[in-house]
């Protein structure tokens, strides 16, 4: 919804939140798009009602329908530590702790020693740590915790951050302890209100009127920006991030029109102020690629001119930084739809960046799901994209950093495929090697990430946190398998996950999760996974495998998957949900013929 895309009108959102909520629910129902339902506990050290009201709207815009538990005022710690029965019964999928510097109970005095100040830091930190640990032990769900914003006054003036007795110095030390905990604990995330308050303007953010009148930790007008930032973390935790930037070229990545002005006259580099602006923007985009954001081009240009512009000696981005370069005179909406199709991702994974408002309007109208930010003038490009939070990072894996290279390798595979008349012969030419093993600690984060990000080849679309995955791995009642795949073009990483619950009395395995990354579709990895499941079942005396398919707006491609690997459909609901059965024969013939599965 345009009204909720950054930059947005905060006053409008505050006034019209109920109307926006109603529209979002109606739009989802009309489109037949199921919303991801999540139970979110908001534990507040200050008033949270209006935060929840606005947060709900932003989450609905991300396809998440939240149900909230809200603690009583300033009861965030007591609700956890004294086992509030309402919170226990709520069984949250995520806990958000809304505290601020107003909840720090002791600051250093002017005469305190360094040792005493260190003790105070640990006392304040310990108050939170014991609560975080209990949430993890009791609820096994992700936790989002605010850090501390700076105070709105400075007793020591400009030395407030220098002397250990200063409140800014104290809060910096406390924040660092929070960050250390986040680095050491999966599923724990910092909501950086220190940055937000600085970006918003600390004097306005911390207006004392709103604290003393309403017990708000920030001014009322800042709540939409706060809720938007928080929603970005939550949607990233639950796999709703975008995956790819699709970039225009002329007057977007450089100043000028390469076909008219010539490469030598483009504004890029350090010679002019605008050239510096475009260089900084290209550097920002390059950094996005380095954390796993996939880059593509959709530009009205001759292809040779586009490539020449990307090879400008002062440019930061190069043609090889992009997976697909669609530079032609076709409508950009068509090129963007083709990019999604060729990459085997959905259009709602794409963010289209173009300086031309007419092109933005056409793409936004004709390509359902694609995000099209109003990026403003070149000086604003970075701020708008960055604050929009399309690619919010909650974890950074090796697979994330290699994502562009993996998809580029897929393009090379497709090119090779076109040179073969026989598909089986093509698969054999890839020299594929697979690793299929029970869940292992080194891959727990990636496995959890896949359960939250895989939408198309995902039979049950169940979402799990890393702590959930770790519990399944340790539970003897479950058979778990992850699959890695590499070939002569490169390593695809962990691409498939299967998990089943054993029912020993009936000698049955119930498959609760089967998913696969779309970048390895039609590579026979699903057959190799099936062979591994059968082998595991035989090892523990199970003779029957039950499979389940739950339809969503995105996984129709696998509605008959079980039938293709030998299951028999035994039940179908009116909503399209199906149940399948596979009785393992005494002489099971392996289905995988083209992947060499490594022993282990």
N, C-alpha and C positions, 0 to 999 in steps of 0.2 A: 504494500500500500504506500503510495507516494507520500502521504502525510507523515509517515513514520520513517522515511529514509533521511539520513543525515545529508545536508543540514535541514533541520525541521523547525517548526514554529512551536516552541515550548508552551507558550501561553495557550495556543489552540489545543494542544494535547491535554493540558491540565483541565481545560473547560469542557472538552468533548470526549473524554476518555470512554464514557459509557456508550456514546454513539459509535465511536471507533471499534469498540469491542463487539457491539452488535453487528456492525458491517463485516468485520473479519469472520465472525462465526457464520453469518449468512453466505459470505463468499465461499467459504470452505464447503459448506453444505451444498451450494449450487454447483460447485465444481466436482463434487464427489470426492474431495480430498480428505482422507482421514487425518485428524490431528494427533500428534504424539502426546499422550496424557502422562503427566508427571506430577508427583506429590512433592511440593517444595515447602520446607519448614523455614520460616523467617523468624530468627531469634534476635530481638532488638534490644540494644542498649539505649535507644531513644525511640521516638514515635515512628512507626513504620506503616501506618494504614495507607497513606497516600503513595508511598513508595510501591506498595503491593498493587494498588489500583492502577498505576501507570505501568509497572513492570508487566502486569498481565497482558496489557495491550501489545507491548513490544514482543513478548513471547508468542502470542497468537500470530503476530506478523511473521514469526520464524517457523510457524507450523507446530508450535507446542501449546497444548491446552493445559495450563497449570491448575492444580488444586492446592490451596495454601493453608498451612497452619501458621498462625501468628501468635507469638508469645505475648503475655501481658507486658506492659511497659517495664523495661529494664530487668526483666526476669530471664534473660538469655542464659545465664550461667545456672541459675537454679533449676530451670526446666530440664537441663541435661543432667546435672549432677544429682538431683533428687528424684529423678525418674518420674517426671510428670506423666500420669497415666494417659492423658489425652495425646501427648506427643508420642508415647510408646505405641498407642493404638493407631496413630496416624501413619506410622512406618514410612518415613520420608524416603523419597528417591534422591533427594539432595537437601543439604542443610546450608542455609546462608546465615552468617552471623554479622549483624549490622551494628558495629561499634565504631566509636570515633575517639578523638582525644578527650572528649567529655567523659569518657568511661575510664580514663586513667585515674587511679585513686591516690597515687602518691608521686610527687615530683621531687627532685633534689632541692635541698635548701642551699643557700649561698655558702654556708660553712661546711658542707658535706665533703668528706674525703673521696678520693677516687674509688677506694675500696667500698665505701658505703653506697656510692652511686651504682657501682657494679651490682651490689646486692639488691638495690631497688629495681634495677632492670630485670634481674632474675626473678624477683618476687612478682612483678607485673606479668612477665612472660609466663611464669609457672601457672598463674591464674587461668591463662588461656590454654596452655599446653594440656593440662589435665582434662579440660573440657573437650579439646579436639581428639585426644586419645580415646575418651569414653564414647564419643560419637562414632568413631571408627569401629570400636569393639562392639557397640550395641546395634548400630544401624547399617554398618557396612556400605556406606554411600559417600559420594563426593561431598566435600566441604568447601565452601567459599567464605573467606574471611577478609574483612576490610583491613588494610593497614591503617596507619595513623596520619592524618593530615597535620600540617603545621598549625601552631596557635596563631590567632589573629593579632597578637601583640608580642613585643620582645622586651623583656625586662633588661636584658644585657645589650640591647641594640644590635649592632652588627657583629658583636661577639657571641651572640646567642648560640650559634652553631660551633663556636670555637671552644668555649669553656665547657667542661663536663657538667657544670652546674646549670647550664642553659637548657631550657625546655626543648629547643630544637635539637640540640645534641642528644638529649635523653630520648626523644622520640625517634631520632635516627638510629640509635642503638637498639631500641625496642623493635623497630621495623626490621632491622637486620636479623634479629633473632627470629622474627616471623618468616623472613625469606629463607633462612637456613632450614627451618622446619619444612617449608614448602619444597625445597630442593631435596630433602631426605624422605619425603612421604608422597607416594603416588596418590592421586585423587584429592589433593589439597591445593587450593588455588587462592591467590591473592587478588582481591578487588582493589585496585590502586587508586584510592580516593586522594592520596597525597598528590598524585599527578593531576587527577581530575580537578581538584580544588585550585591548583596552580593554573591550569589551563582556563578554568572558568573565571578566575580572579578571586583570590583568597578573601579580600575585604567584602565582596558581595556574597561569596559562598558561606562565610562564617558570620554573617550578620547576626549579632547577639539577640536581636529582637525575636527571631524565630526560635531560638533556644529557650529564652525566658518566657515567651508567650505560649509556644506550642510544644516545646521539647523536641524540635526538629534539629538534627545534626547539621543541617544545611538550610539555606534559604529555600523557600517554596519554589521559586522559579528555576532552581537548579535540579529539581527532582527528575524531570524528563531526561536530561543528559545523564544523570546518575543512573536511572533505570535502564536507559539504552545501553550504557556501558556494562552494567550487570547482566542484562539480557544477552549481550554478546558472549560473555563467558559461559552462561548456561547453555546457549544453543551450540556452542563449540563442544562442551562436555557431552552433549547428547547428539553429536554428529550432524549438526545442521550448518556447518561452515560452507562457504563457497570453495571452489577448487581452482578456478582459472580466471585470469584476466584476459580479455580480448581487447586489444588496443588499436585505436586509429593511429595514424602516423603524422600526417601534415597538421601542424599547429597543435598537436597533442604530445608527440615525443620530440618534436623540434619545431622551431618557428619557421614559417614559410611553406611553400608548396614545391616539393622536389621536382615535379614534372615541369613546372613553369619557371621556377627560380634557378634550378640547377643545384647540384649537391654543394658546390663551392659557396653558394650564397645562403645556405640554411643557417638559422640562428641556433647554434649549439656550441658549447665550449666557453672559454673564459674571456673572449674578446669583447663581448657586450653584456650588459646586465641581463637582458632577456635570454641570451645564450647560456648564462650561468643558471638561470631559473630552469631551463629545459635540461641542462646537465644534472642538476640536483634531482629533478624528477626522474630522469633515467637511472640515476644511482639508487633512488628509492625503489624503483621497479626491479632493478637487478637484485637488490637485497631481498625483495619478496620472493624472487625465484630461488634464492639461496636457502629459504626456509620451506620450500616445497610448493609455492604457488606456481601453477603452470601458466606459461605465457604463450599467447597466440596473437595474430594480427588479422584485422579485417579493415581493409583500406581501399578506397576508390583510387586506384593507381595502376600504372603499368608495373608488372611484377619486377622487371629489371630496375625501374626507377626506385621502387620500394627497397630492394636489396641494396642499391647504391646508397640510398639515404642511411640505411642501417650500417653501412660500412664507412660512414663519415669518419675521418681520422680523429675528430674530437668527441665522437659519440661514446657512450658507455655500453649501450646494448649493441649486440651483434646479431646477424641472422641466425647463428647457431644457438642463441639464447631462446629461440622460439620453436615451438613444436610444429605449428602450422602457420604459414604466411599466406593468407588469402588476399592478394592484391590484384584486383580486377575491376571491372565496371558493372558487376552484378550488384543487386541490392545487398546492403550489408546484412539485412535480416536473413537473407538466404545463405550468405556466407557463414553467419553465426550458427544457423541451424545445421549447416554441413560440418562445422567444427565440432559441435556437440556429437553429431552422429559418427564422425570419423574417429573421435576420441572415445566413443562408446560411453559418454556420460550424458546426463540430462541437462537441458538448457538452464534449469534452476541452479546449476553448479557454476554458472558463468557470471562474470561482471564485465559489462561493456563500458569502455572509457573512450569518449569522443568529445572533442571541443564543440561540435556542431549540434545545437539544440534540435534542429530538424531531424538529423540522423538519430539522435537519442530517442526522439518521439516515435519515429518509425519502428525502430528496434523494440522499444518498450511495448508498442502496440501489437506487433506481429510475432514476437518470439515470447511465448508464454513462459514466465518463470525467471527470465534473465533479469538481473539487477542492472539498472542504468542510472548511476548517480549523477546528480547535477553538479558537475565538478567546478563550475565557475571559471575564473580567469586562471592563467598558468600559475600565478603565485599561490593559488588556493588548491591546486590539484592534490598535493601531498596531504594537506590538512584534511580535506574532505574524505579522501580514500582511507586515511589512517583512522580518523575518528569514526568512520562508518563501521569499522570492525568486521569486514567481510571475512577476514582470514585470521580471526582471533586464535592465538596460540595457547593451547593448554598443555601440550607436550610436543617435543621436537625429537623425532626418531630419525634413524639413519634412512629409513624408507622415505620419510618426508623430504629429506635433503636430496635424495636421488630421484624424486618423482619426475622431474622434467626429462631426465635421461632415460628413465624407464618408458615413458610414453613416446619419446623419440625413437627408442628401439622398437616399440610396437609399430610405428610407421614404417620402419625398415622391414619388419616382418611382413607387413601387408604388401609392400612392394615386391618382396620375394614371392609371396603367395601368388601374386598375379602372373608370375613367370612359370608357374606349374599348372599343368592340366589336371593332375590328380591331387586331391586335397590330402589324402593319406600320405602320398609321397612327399608333399610339402611339409607335413608335420614331422615326418622322419628326418627331413633335411635340417630341421632346427636343432637336432642333437640335444633334446631336452633331458634334464636331470632333475628329479624331484626328491625332496626330503619330507617324509611324513612321520610325525612322532606325536606322542602325548604332549599336552601343554607343558612348556618348560619356562622357568623363571625369566630367561633372557628375552622371551617373546611375549610375556604377559601383556605389556603395554600395547604392543601392536595388535594382539588378538582382540583386546578390549576395543581398540580404535576401530578395527574392522567391523565389530558388531554394531557400532554406532554410525558408521559411514556407509556400509554396503546396503543399498536399497533395491537394486534390480535383481541380482542373483542372491536372493535372501528368502528362504522358504517360510520362515516363521517371523522374521523381522523383530526378534526379541533383542533388546538392548541391555548390555551389561557393563558394569564398571570393572576396573582392574581388580578390585578386591573380590567382586563376584567371581571373576575368572579364576583367581587364585584359590577360592573356596572349592569351585568345581574340580580344579586340578587335584586338590588334596582329598577329594571325596571318592572313596572306592565304589560308590554307587553309580559313578559316571565313567563312561568311556569318552575320552577327549582326543582329538587329533587336529594338529595344524599342518598345513602343507606349504612348502616353499618350492619355487620353480625357477630354474635358470636354463638358459640355452646359449647358443653361440653369439647372440646379440647382447646378452647381459643377464644380470640377476634381477628377477622380479620381486624378490623378498617373500615374505609370508603373504599368500594370496588366497588361502582357503581355510575354513574352520568348520569342523563338525563336532557336535557334542550330543551324546545320548545318555539317557537314564536307564539303568538296568532294572529289570523286574525278574529277579532270579527264580521266583516260584513258578512263573509261567514261561521262563526261558525266553524273555522278550526284551528287546532294546527299543526304547522310544526316542526317536531323534527329535531333540528340542531345538537344535540349531544346525543349520547347514547354509553356509554362505560362501561366496567366492567373489574376488575382485573382478570387475568387468574387463580389466586389461588382459586377462588370460582366458576369456571366453573362447570356446570352440578349440581348446588346445588339449582336450581329453584329461584335464586335471581332475574333473569330477569322477571319471572312471577310476583313476588311481586312488582317489579318496574312498570310493566305494569298496575297492579291493581291500584297503586297509581296515575299513570298518568290519567287513566280513571276517578277516583274519582275527581281529580283536574279539569278535563275538565267538568264534570257534574256540579261542583260547580260554574263554570263561564259560563255555557250555551253553551259549545262547543260540537258538535256532531260528528265531524270527525277528525281523526288523520292521518297526512301524514308523512310517513317515507322515509328516503333517505339513499341509500347505495352507497358509492364511493370506488371502488376497489383500493387496494394498493398491494404491494408485500407481505404484512404480514397479511391482514385481510380477506383472502378468507374464513376462517372458518365461517364468519357471513354473507356471501353473500345471504343466504336464511333464515336468522334469522327471518325477519318480517313474512315470510310465516308460520313459526312454531308457532307464537303467534297469528295467525288469520288475518293478513293483506292480502290484495289482490294486486298482482303486476299489475300496470296499465301502466308502461312504462319501456323500457330498451334501453339504448344507446349502440352503437357499442363497446365502451370501457368496457362494463359490468356494468356501473352505472345503478341503478334501482330506481324507485319511487313506493311506496306502499301506500295503502289506507285502513283505518279501520274505518268503520261507527259504532259508539257505539250503541249497541242495547238497547232497553228499559229495558230488563231483562238481564243485563250483569252478566255472571257467573264468579266469581273470578277464576283466573288460579292458584294462589298459594295455595298449599294444605299442605305444610310441614314446612313453616316458620311462627312462631308466630310474627306478626308485632306489635311492641309496639305502643300504641296510642300516638299521639303527632303531 
